Amino acid sequence: MAVIVCNYNTGQYLSRCLRSAAESCGDARLEVVVVDNDSRDGSAVQAVRASPEVRLIQNPSNRGFAAAVNQGIRATTAPFVLLLNPDAEILAGTLGGFLKIARERPNAAAIGPVVRDPDGSIYPSARKVPTVMEALGHCFVGPFRPDNRFSRAYTMADWGRRSERQVEWVSGSCMLLRREALERVGLFDERFFLYVEDVDMCRRLRGAGWDVLFSPELEVVHVGGVSTGRSRRMTLEHSRSIYKYFVKYRAASGWEIGLRPLAWTALRARAALVSWRRGEG
């Protein structure tokens, strides 16, 4: 199994991430690569110095998540690739057990585990692709009423994440990918600098006839936002990625092209609303 970690200024989180992967490998042999996007805190060098078996790729600039992950995938040869965020740690289960699930389900191209927030609560990382109405409701009602029906439908809130099931997409914070499937559909779309590249990848895999699976075999805890922080710029970057996804799949041709300005205006408004609610600077 190849483990790809895209790092950017994560301090000691990266060391803890790598240590958790090594300690939970079980009977899996790991090929670990850290792709560092021009960190200024020395985190990648320090982490790899403590783990000499880890290969480090250092970029002279921040290429974004999708591009860095693609570098890591190209630099490895294992038939399965685990993407693991540097601010995530394996909490329960083993990578060997997770790999066994993948081998026993030959049509599963992407598998996501249970993802927990630092307080122990389950983060709804395995979701459906929302309808337009669900997306609008989640965007504009969600910041004020997180438990609204639109957000609940999108996040599949009525499912407790205790059972294995097929889903429409799983989070790239921890995602196991089958290399054979990547060779057929291509690597991550590098037009997504940050965010939504995981939704896009899962959509392409499903479109090619592969399954996207959630499995409780593995659990990780994900802090989130360590590299990006909570800032207006990152909120806007998220909106840009949603817009790119919308253009790619919903407004690529015909009369739908006319919806692009309206969609971008709505997303900018949503970004401003979220930033205001969070008090982002």
N, C-alpha and C positions, 0 to 999 in steps of 0.2 A: 504494500500500500504506500502510495506517495502522499505526504502531508504537505500542503502548500499554505504558508502563512504570509499574508501581505501586511507589512508593517509600516507604520508612520508615527513616530514620536509616542510610543506607548510605554516607555520606561520599563519598570519591573514587571508589568503585566506580560510582556513577551516572554520573559524567562519563566514565569509561572505557567504560561500556556505550553511552552515546549516541554517543561518538566512533567506536566500532567499527561501529555501525549506519550512520552517515554514510559511513564509509570503505568499507564493503562493499555499498553499495546497488546497484552495477552500473548497469544501465539502469532501475532501479525509481525512481519518484518517491515520496518518503516524506512522510507526514503524521504527525509525531511528537508525541505527547501524553504528558506525565508527570503522573500523578495522585499527589499527595503526601498521605499519611495522617497529617497533623499531625506531621511530623518536627520534632525539636528541635535537630538539628545543622546546619541551614541547607543541607543537601546539595542539595535541589531548586533553591533559589534560585540557589546558586552554579553549578550545572550549566547551568541555563537562561540565566543571564547570559553564560556562555561559548558558548552555542548559541542565539542569538536566534531562530532559525527554529523552535525547539521551543516548543510551547504548554504552559503549566503550569496545572493545576487544583489548588488547595490546599484540602484539607478541614480544617474546624475540629476534627475528632476522627478517631481511627483507625477507619475504617469497615470494615476488613478487605479481603482481597484481591479476593474476588468482586465486592463492591459497587464498589470503586474501578475494577476492570477494566470493569465495566458503564458507569460514568461515561465512561471513555475511549472505549468503543465508541460510545456515544450522541453523543459530541462530534465524531465523525469520519464521513466519508462514503465512504471508499475501499471497493471491493468485496472486498478482502481485509484482514484484521486480523492483525498479528503481535503476540502477547504475548511480552514479553521481560523477564525478571527483571533488576532493577538490578545484581545481582552476577553477571551473565552478560555475556560478550563473544563476538562472532562471531570464530571462529578460522580457518575455511576455507570456501571457497565464497562466493557472493554472494547478497544478497537478491533480486536480479533473477533469478538462476538458480533459486532456491527458488520464486519466484513463477511462473516458467515451468512448473515441475513441476505446480503447482496448476492452471494454466490448461489444461494438457494432459490433466488427469484431472478432468473436470467433475463426477464424483460424489464426489470427495474433499472432505469438509467440514472436516476437521482433519488437519494434517500436522505431524509432529514430526521434528526433525533428530537427528543424532548429538550427544549431550551428553557432554562429558568432564569428569572431575574435574580439579582443579588439577594433579595429578601426571601427567595425560595419559591415564589409564585411562578406559575407556568406562563411563559410568554407564548402567545398564539402564533408560532413561527410557521406552521403549516396551514395554508389558507386556500381559498378559492380566488379566482380572478373575478373581481366584482363586475356586476352589470353597471351600465352608466348611471342608473338611479342609485344603486348602492354606493358607487364611488362618490357621487355628489353628496349623498346623505352623510357618508363617513367623513368627507372633507369639511363640510360646513356645520354639521350638527355635532360631530364627534368631539371637537375641542370644548364644547359646552356640556354635552351629555354623552360621555364615553360608552354608556351602556345602551345607546339607541339601537333600534332594530336594524338599521343599515349597517352599522359597524359590527353588530353581532352576526349578521349574515355573512359579511365579508371575512371576519376572523373565525368563523365557525365556532362561536362561543359556546354553543350547546354541547359540544363534544369535549370530553375531558382529557383528551390526549393520552388515554391509558391503553388504547388498542391500536394495532396496526391497521392502516387503511390507505387507499390511494387518495391523493389530493391533487390540486392543480399546480401548486408551487410550494417549495420549501425555501427557507432562508439560507442565503449564502454565508451566514455567520458560522454555520457548520453544515456542510453538505457533502455527501459521498457521491462521486460521479463515476460512471463506468466509461473507461477510455474508449472502448469500442463504439459507444454511442456518440461520444464527442467527435470521433473520427468521421462519423457519418453526417452529423449536423453542423460541425464546426465549433470553434471555441467561443468564448464570450464576446459579445458585441462591444467593441471598444469605444463606440460612440457614447456609451453610458459611462461617464467618468466615475460616478459613484451613485449607488442606489438603483434598484429596479433591474439590474443586469441578471439577477437570479430569477425574477419573474419571466424575463425574456427567454432565458435559457430553458426553463421548465416548459414554457409554451412551445418552443421549437422541438424539444424532445418529445412532448406529447403529440405534436403535429406529425412527427415521423414515426409514430406508432409505439413509442416507448412508454413505460409507466413512471410516474413520480410517486414515491412512497414515503409515508411517515412510519417510523418504527420507534417504540419506546425502549428498544434494546439498549440504547445509549442515552445518557443525560449529560448536558453541559450547562454550565452557568455562564452567562454572557453579561458583562457589565454594560457595554454599549456606550458609544460616544466618546471613548477615551482618545481616539485619534482626531475626531472632528470637533468634539465639544458641542455645546448647545449654542449655536450662533445663527444669526439671521442669514449669513452666507450659506451655511449648510442646509438650512430650511429651504432656501431658494434653489440650491443644487438638487434637492429632492424633487422639487416641483419641475425643474428642467428635465429631469430623467422621466418623470411621469408624462410630461409633454412629448418627449421623444418616443416613448412607448405608444402613446396615443397616435402620433403621426405614423408610426411604423405599421400599426395594425388597424387603426380605426379611421384614419383620415389620409390614406396613402394615395387615393385616386378618386376621380369623379366628384360628385357634389359635396362629398365629405371634406374635401380640401377647404371649402369655405368655412368649416367649423374651426379651423386652426386658430384664428385670432380670438374667437370666443373662448376656446379651451385655454389658451395661454393667459388671457385676462382673468379667467376664473381661478387658474392655478396661482397666479401672482397674488390675487386677493386672498386665496387660502393661505399662502405662505405668510403674508402680512398678518393675517388673523392669528395663525399659530405662533408667530414670533411675538405678537402682542400678548397673547395668553401666557407664554413662557417667560416674558420679560427679557427676551434675547436682545443683546446689543449688537 
